[in-house]
Amino acid sequence: MKRKMKAVRFYGPGQIKLEDIDLPRIGPEEMLVEVKSALTCGTDVKMYKRGHPKVRPPITLGHEFAGIIAEVGGKTAERFRVGDKVAAANSAPCNSCFFCMKGKPNLCERLLDTLIGFSVDGAYAEYIRVPPRIVKQNTFKVPERIPYEEAALLEPLACAINGNDAADINLGDTVAVIGSGPIGLIHIQLSKLKGASKVIVTDMRQERLDIASKLGADVMINASEEDQLGRLHELTNGLGADVVIEAVGLPQTWELAVDMTRKAGTTLFFGGCPSGTTVSLDTDRIHYEDLTLKGTFHHTPLSVLKAYRLILGGKFRGAPLITGRMPLSETEEALQIMSKGECIKIAITP
């Protein structure tokens, strides 16, 4: 095997380069995966544009991927073989820190030890080294019938499952999803699978709403053309939705999500707002109307397992989320396209 590979290296805001670097060397509990598909993510776009407080460049970006095992460490060979088709999440918990012991492995204090694309070189490369904890907990063999780019949706699907489970959607609920980007489109499908009788989705782009319709949304509201709050109240007889999922990550849409929620309903803040921002909430509504407001972050081994089973089971439709395909050499252009909102996700092929 050659000992050099091509990788997209991040050096700071607006600074990425395609370079030849040394092939990663793996330890006895690790694996080396030849990347067949790596997906763009909004987090990658944000990092490219403005950096990340927990990332020390240079580092290889990309954390949603699937590929073929090229090398396995000694102990890894007990479960995996060279040539296996696999997908992996971008981190795994330590299972011994305070938050892991409290049943919150998504908040593991040692998350950064294994965080692919943040503290560990990522998947915008020909090969990627998968750390031991991820190999043990969050790496799965993928059947040949599953395309690589759909298998690479394992991580974002796991994050959405972790959030959707927290929303506690019940059979017959009306669910509103603000934003029909990749995460919003996943939440639409998960909400339907939970038994939601009506899913209402809002977005500024009609082309995204069209995809939402194909993935099971019952009502599409183009927020650039009509009053989304007023329209939602019309659709719910003035009550509001049972569950509202914010999948944009802006203070104004966080506030809108609460306004859309009925009395005794649940608001899920899934989209992360820029650091340092604040929101203004009506305390009377929260208190006297018995609202439940929830934040959610990242994934757990359980949600990763659920995502894997959902992908294999065929009930989750991942293909419509991939709206562009580009080679590794055009990764910077792909991130620029993503920053303009012109694609849902782009599959990067080394």
C-alpha positions as CSV (number, residue, x, y, z in Angstrom):
1,M,0.0,0.0,0.0
2,K,1.2,3.5,-0.8
3,R,2.3,5.5,2.3
4,K,1.0,8.9,1.0
5,M,-2.5,10.1,0.5
6,K,-4.5,13.2,-0.5
7,A,-6.4,15.0,2.2
8,V,-8.2,18.3,2.5
9,R,-6.4,20.2,5.3
10,F,-7.9,23.1,7.3
11,Y,-5.5,25.9,8.4
12,G,-8.0,28.5,9.6
13,P,-11.1,30.4,8.4
14,G,-11.3,30.3,4.6
15,Q,-8.0,28.4,4.4
16,I,-8.2,24.8,3.2
17,K,-5.7,23.0,0.9
18,L,-5.6,19.6,-0.9
19,E,-2.3,18.1,0.1
20,D,-0.3,14.9,0.0
21,I,0.3,13.7,3.6
22,D,1.5,10.6,5.2
23,L,-0.9,7.7,5.4
24,P,-2.1,7.3,9.0
25,R,-0.6,4.5,11.1
26,I,-3.0,2.5,13.1
27,G,-2.8,1.0,16.6
28,P,-3.8,-2.5,17.7
29,E,-7.4,-1.5,18.3
30,E,-7.9,0.7,15.3
31,M,-8.7,0.4,11.7
32,L,-7.7,2.2,8.5
33,V,-10.6,2.8,6.1
34,E,-10.4,3.7,2.5
35,V,-13.0,6.5,2.2
36,K,-15.5,5.8,-0.6
37,S,-17.9,8.7,0.3
38,A,-17.7,11.6,2.7
39,L,-20.7,14.0,3.1
40,T,-20.7,17.7,3.6
41,C,-22.2,19.0,6.8
42,G,-23.3,22.4,8.0
43,T,-20.7,22.2,10.8
44,D,-17.9,21.7,8.2
45,V,-19.2,24.8,6.4
46,K,-19.2,26.9,9.6
47,M,-15.7,25.7,10.5
48,Y,-14.5,26.6,7.0
49,K,-16.0,30.1,7.2
50,R,-15.2,31.1,10.7
51,G,-13.2,28.3,12.4
52,H,-14.1,26.5,15.6
53,P,-13.1,27.3,19.2
54,K,-12.2,23.6,20.0
55,V,-10.3,22.9,16.8
56,R,-6.5,23.4,16.5
57,P,-5.4,23.5,12.8
58,P,-4.1,22.0,10.8
59,I,-6.6,19.2,10.6
60,T,-8.4,17.2,8.0
61,L,-12.1,18.0,7.8
62,G,-15.1,15.7,7.3
63,H,-16.9,13.5,9.7
64,E,-19.7,11.7,7.8
65,F,-18.3,8.8,5.8
66,A,-18.4,5.2,4.7
67,G,-15.7,3.1,3.0
68,I,-13.8,-0.2,2.9
69,I,-11.4,-1.4,5.6
70,A,-7.8,-1.3,4.3
71,E,-6.0,-2.3,7.5
72,V,-7.0,-3.6,10.9
73,G,-5.1,-3.6,14.2
74,G,-4.6,-6.9,16.0
75,K,-7.5,-6.8,18.3
76,T,-9.8,-5.2,15.7
77,A,-9.5,-8.3,13.6
78,E,-11.8,-10.1,16.1
79,R,-14.7,-8.3,14.6
80,F,-13.6,-6.8,11.3
81,R,-11.7,-7.9,8.3
82,V,-9.8,-6.1,5.5
83,G,-12.3,-5.6,2.7
84,D,-15.3,-5.1,4.9
85,K,-17.6,-2.3,3.9
86,V,-18.2,-0.1,7.0
87,A,-19.8,3.2,8.2
88,A,-18.9,4.8,11.5
89,A,-20.0,7.7,13.7
90,N,-17.6,10.5,14.4
91,S,-17.1,9.9,18.1
92,A,-17.7,7.5,21.0
93,P,-18.1,8.0,24.7
94,C,-15.6,6.9,27.4
95,N,-18.4,5.3,29.5
96,S,-16.6,6.3,32.8
97,C,-16.9,10.1,33.2
98,F,-19.5,11.9,35.2
99,F,-21.9,12.4,32.3
100,C,-21.5,8.9,30.9
101,M,-22.3,7.5,34.3
102,K,-25.4,9.8,34.5
103,G,-26.7,8.2,31.3
104,K,-25.7,11.1,29.0
105,P,-22.9,9.7,26.9
106,N,-23.6,12.4,24.2
107,L,-22.1,14.8,26.8
108,C,-19.0,12.7,27.5
109,E,-16.2,14.8,29.1
110,R,-13.7,13.0,26.8
111,L,-15.7,13.4,23.6
112,L,-12.9,15.4,22.0
113,D,-10.5,12.5,22.4
114,T,-12.1,10.7,19.5
115,L,-14.0,13.5,17.6
116,I,-13.3,12.9,13.9
117,G,-12.9,16.1,11.9
118,F,-12.3,18.1,15.1
119,S,-9.5,16.6,17.1
120,V,-8.9,13.5,14.9
121,D,-8.2,13.9,11.2
122,G,-11.4,13.5,9.2
123,A,-12.8,11.9,6.1
124,Y,-12.1,14.5,3.4
125,A,-9.2,12.2,2.5
126,E,-8.4,9.0,0.7
127,Y,-8.0,7.2,4.0
128,I,-9.1,7.7,7.6
129,R,-7.9,6.2,10.9
130,V,-10.8,5.2,13.1
131,P,-9.9,5.5,16.9
132,P,-10.4,2.5,19.2
133,R,-13.5,3.7,21.0
134,I,-15.3,4.3,17.7
135,V,-14.2,0.9,16.4
136,K,-15.6,-0.8,19.5
137,Q,-18.9,1.1,19.9
138,N,-19.9,3.0,16.7
139,T,-18.6,1.2,13.6
140,F,-20.8,-1.2,11.6
141,K,-20.5,-3.5,8.6
142,V,-22.7,-2.4,5.8
143,P,-24.4,-4.7,3.2
144,E,-23.4,-4.3,-0.4
145,R,-26.9,-3.2,-1.3
146,I,-26.6,0.0,0.7
147,P,-24.8,2.8,-1.4
148,Y,-21.8,4.3,0.3
149,E,-23.2,7.8,0.4
150,E,-26.4,6.6,2.1
151,A,-24.4,4.6,4.7
152,A,-22.4,7.8,5.3
153,L,-25.6,9.3,6.7
154,L,-25.2,7.2,9.8
155,E,-23.9,10.1,12.0
156,P,-26.4,12.8,11.2
157,L,-29.2,10.3,11.4
158,A,-28.0,9.2,14.8
159,C,-27.9,12.8,16.0
160,A,-31.5,13.4,14.7
161,I,-32.7,10.2,16.4
162,N,-31.2,11.3,19.7
163,G,-33.2,14.6,19.4
164,N,-36.4,13.1,18.0
165,D,-36.5,10.6,20.8
166,A,-36.2,13.5,23.3
167,A,-39.2,15.2,21.6
168,D,-41.4,12.4,22.8
169,I,-43.7,12.3,19.8
170,N,-46.9,10.3,20.3
171,L,-49.2,8.6,17.9
172,G,-51.5,11.1,16.3
173,D,-49.4,14.2,17.2
174,T,-49.1,17.2,14.9
175,V,-45.4,18.0,14.5
176,A,-44.0,21.2,13.0
177,V,-40.4,21.2,11.7
178,I,-38.8,24.6,11.1
179,G,-36.2,24.2,8.3
180,S,-36.0,21.5,5.6
181,G,-32.3,21.2,5.4
182,P,-30.8,17.7,5.9
183,I,-31.6,17.6,9.6
184,G,-35.2,18.9,9.0
185,L,-35.7,16.3,6.3
186,I,-34.5,13.6,8.6
187,H,-36.8,14.8,11.4
188,I,-39.8,14.7,9.0
189,Q,-39.2,11.0,8.4
190,L,-38.5,10.1,12.0
191,S,-41.7,12.0,13.1
192,K,-43.8,10.0,10.7
193,L,-42.2,6.8,11.8
194,K,-43.2,7.7,15.4
195,G,-46.8,8.0,14.3
196,A,-47.3,11.7,13.8
197,S,-50.6,12.2,12.0
198,K,-49.6,15.6,10.5
199,V,-46.1,17.0,9.8
200,I,-45.9,20.6,8.9
201,V,-42.6,21.9,7.6
202,T,-41.5,25.5,7.0
203,D,-38.6,26.8,4.9
204,M,-37.6,29.8,2.8
205,R,-36.7,27.6,-0.3
206,Q,-39.4,26.0,-2.4
207,E,-37.0,23.3,-3.8
208,R,-36.4,22.1,-0.3
209,L,-40.1,22.0,0.6
210,D,-40.6,20.0,-2.6
211,I,-38.2,17.4,-1.2
212,A,-39.9,17.5,2.2
213,S,-43.2,16.7,0.5
214,K,-41.7,13.6,-1.2
215,L,-40.4,12.5,2.2
216,G,-43.7,12.5,4.0
217,A,-44.5,16.1,5.1
218,D,-48.2,16.8,4.9
219,V,-48.1,20.6,4.7
220,M,-45.4,22.8,3.3
221,I,-45.2,26.5,4.3
222,N,-43.0,28.7,2.2
223,A,-41.9,31.3,4.8
224,S,-40.7,33.7,2.1
225,E,-44.2,34.0,0.8
226,E,-46.6,33.7,3.8
227,D,-46.8,34.1,7.6
228,Q,-45.7,30.8,8.9
229,L,-46.9,31.3,12.4
230,G,-50.3,32.5,11.3
231,R,-50.6,29.6,8.8
232,L,-49.7,27.0,11.5
233,H,-52.3,28.4,13.8
234,E,-54.9,28.1,11.0
235,L,-53.9,24.4,10.5
236,T,-54.2,23.6,14.2
237,N,-57.4,25.5,15.0
238,G,-55.4,28.1,16.9
239,L,-53.8,25.6,19.3
240,G,-50.3,25.3,17.9
241,A,-48.4,22.1,17.2
242,D,-48.0,19.3,19.8
243,V,-44.3,19.2,19.1
244,V,-42.2,21.8,17.3
245,I,-38.6,20.9,16.1
246,E,-36.3,23.8,15.4
247,A,-33.8,22.6,12.8
248,V,-32.3,25.9,11.6
249,G,-30.2,27.3,14.5
250,L,-31.1,31.0,14.6
251,P,-32.3,33.0,17.6
252,Q,-35.4,34.1,15.7
253,T,-36.4,30.6,14.7
254,W,-35.9,29.4,18.3
255,E,-38.3,32.0,19.4
256,L,-40.7,31.2,16.6
257,A,-40.6,27.5,17.6
258,V,-41.9,28.4,21.1
259,D,-44.6,30.5,19.6
260,M,-45.7,27.6,17.4
261,T,-46.0,25.2,20.3
262,R,-49.4,24.6,21.9
263,K,-50.2,24.6,25.6
264,A,-48.5,21.7,27.3
265,G,-46.6,21.0,24.1
266,T,-42.9,20.4,23.5
267,T,-40.3,22.5,21.8
268,L,-37.1,20.8,20.6
269,F,-34.2,23.1,20.0
270,F,-32.1,21.0,17.6
271,G,-30.4,23.6,15.6
272,G,-27.4,25.2,17.3
273,C,-27.3,29.0,17.3
274,P,-24.0,30.9,16.9
275,S,-22.0,31.1,20.2
276,G,-22.9,33.9,22.5
277,T,-26.4,34.5,21.1
278,T,-29.4,34.8,23.4
279,V,-33.2,34.5,22.9
280,S,-36.2,36.2,24.4
281,L,-38.9,34.0,25.7
282,D,-42.3,34.7,27.2
283,T,-42.1,33.5,30.8
284,D,-45.9,33.6,31.2
285,R,-46.3,31.1,28.4
286,I,-43.6,28.8,29.7
287,H,-45.0,28.8,33.2
288,Y,-48.7,29.1,32.8
289,E,-49.1,27.1,29.7
290,D,-46.9,24.2,31.0
291,L,-44.5,24.2,28.1
292,T,-41.6,21.8,27.8
293,L,-38.4,23.2,26.2
294,K,-35.6,20.8,25.3
295,G,-32.1,21.2,24.0
296,T,-30.3,18.3,22.4
297,F,-26.8,17.6,21.2
298,H,-24.8,14.9,19.3
299,H,-25.6,11.2,19.5
300,T,-25.2,8.2,21.8
301,P,-24.2,4.6,21.0
302,L,-27.9,3.7,21.2
303,S,-29.0,6.3,18.7
304,V,-26.1,5.2,16.4
305,L,-27.3,1.6,16.6
306,K,-30.9,2.8,15.9
307,A,-29.6,4.8,12.9
308,Y,-27.8,1.7,11.6
309,R,-30.8,-0.5,11.9
310,L,-33.0,2.1,10.2
311,I,-30.7,2.5,7.3
312,L,-30.6,-1.3,6.8
313,G,-34.3,-1.7,7.3
314,G,-35.2,0.5,4.3
315,K,-37.7,2.7,6.1
316,F,-35.4,5.7,6.1
317,R,-34.9,7.4,2.7
318,G,-31.4,8.9,2.5
319,A,-30.9,9.2,-1.2
320,P,-33.1,12.4,-1.6
321,L,-30.7,14.2,0.9
322,I,-27.8,13.8,-1.5
323,T,-28.3,16.6,-4.0
324,G,-24.7,16.9,-5.3
325,R,-21.6,14.9,-6.0
326,M,-18.1,16.2,-6.3
327,P,-14.5,14.9,-6.3
328,L,-12.1,15.4,-3.3
329,S,-10.2,18.0,-5.4
330,E,-13.3,20.3,-5.4
331,T,-14.1,20.1,-1.7
332,E,-13.6,23.8,-1.1
333,E,-16.1,24.6,-4.0
334,A,-18.5,22.1,-2.4
335,L,-18.4,23.9,0.9
336,Q,-18.9,27.2,-0.8
337,I,-22.0,25.8,-2.6
338,M,-23.3,24.5,0.7
339,S,-22.8,27.9,2.4
340,K,-25.1,29.4,-0.2
341,G,-27.8,26.8,0.5
342,E,-27.7,25.5,-3.0
343,C,-27.5,21.8,-2.0
344,I,-28.8,19.7,0.8
345,K,-25.7,17.5,1.0
346,I,-22.8,16.9,-1.3
347,A,-21.1,13.5,-1.5
348,I,-17.3,13.9,-1.8
349,T,-15.6,11.1,-3.5
350,P,-11.8,10.7,-3.1
